[in-house]
Amino acid sequence: MSMRLRDCAPGDRLTLRRLRVRAGERLRLLELGFVPGALLHVIARGATGGLLVGLGDARVALDGATAGALLVEPDVAR
C-alpha cells in the first residue's frame, strides 16, 4: 500500500516506490539517491510541511510539494 512521503511521521522507516515529479526535478532527486527501492527514514517535520529525510548516510530536506510527490511503503524488514 503506497502513501505519500509527506503523510509520514518522524521515525517512520520507508521504501521509496515511485517519484511523481517533472523531468528536471526527477533527475535531481535521482542524483541525490532517491531511486525506487531506496530506504528512507523521516527524521523531522517542518512547520510548513517539509521533511528532513535520512537517505543512507545523508540527510536531505524536502519541501512539502516534493515530499507529496514521492510514493513510499513502510519498510517492514527493519
C-alpha positions in Angstrom: 0.0 0.0 0.0 1.7 3.2 -1.2 1.4 6.5 0.5 2.9 9.9 0.1 6.1 10.7 1.9 4.5 13.9 3.1 2.0 11.9 5.1 4.6 10.0 7.1 5.7 10.8 10.7 9.1 11.3 12.2 10.6 7.9 13.0 8.9 6.1 10.1 11.2 3.9 8.0 10.2 3.5 4.4 11.0 2.2 1.0 10.7 4.6 -2.0 8.4 3.2 -4.7 7.8 6.0 -7.2 8.7 9.6 -8.0 5.8 11.6 -9.5 7.7 14.8 -10.4 8.7 16.7 -13.6 11.8 15.5 -15.5 14.2 18.1 -14.2 13.2 17.6 -10.6 13.2 13.8 -11.1 16.8 13.9 -12.4 18.0 15.9 -9.4 16.3 13.6 -6.9 17.8 10.5 -8.7 21.2 12.2 -8.5 20.7 12.6 -4.7 19.9 8.9 -4.4 16.1 9.0 -4.4 15.7 5.9 -6.6 12.9 3.3 -6.4 13.8 0.8 -3.7 15.9 3.3 -1.6 15.4 3.0 2.1 14.4 6.3 3.8 13.6 7.4 7.3 11.8 10.5 8.4 13.9 12.5 10.8 11.8 15.6 11.4 8.9 17.6 10.0 9.0 21.3 9.3 6.3 23.8 10.3 5.2 24.3 6.6 5.0 20.6 5.6 8.6 20.0 4.6 10.5 17.0 5.8 14.1 16.1 6.9 14.7 12.7 5.5 17.6 10.3 6.1 18.9 8.6 3.0 21.9 6.4 3.6 24.4 8.5 5.5 22.9 11.7 4.2 20.1 14.0 5.5 18.1 15.7 2.8 15.5 18.5 3.4 12.4 18.2 1.1 9.7 20.8 0.7 6.1 19.7 1.2 5.3 19.6 -2.5 8.2 17.3 -3.3 7.5 15.1 -0.3 3.9 14.8 -1.6 5.2 13.6 -5.0 7.2 10.7 -3.6 5.3 7.4 -3.0 6.6 5.2 -0.3 5.7 2.0 1.5 6.5 1.0 5.1 9.8 -0.9 5.4 8.8 -4.0 7.3 12.3 -5.5 7.0 13.8 -3.2 9.6 
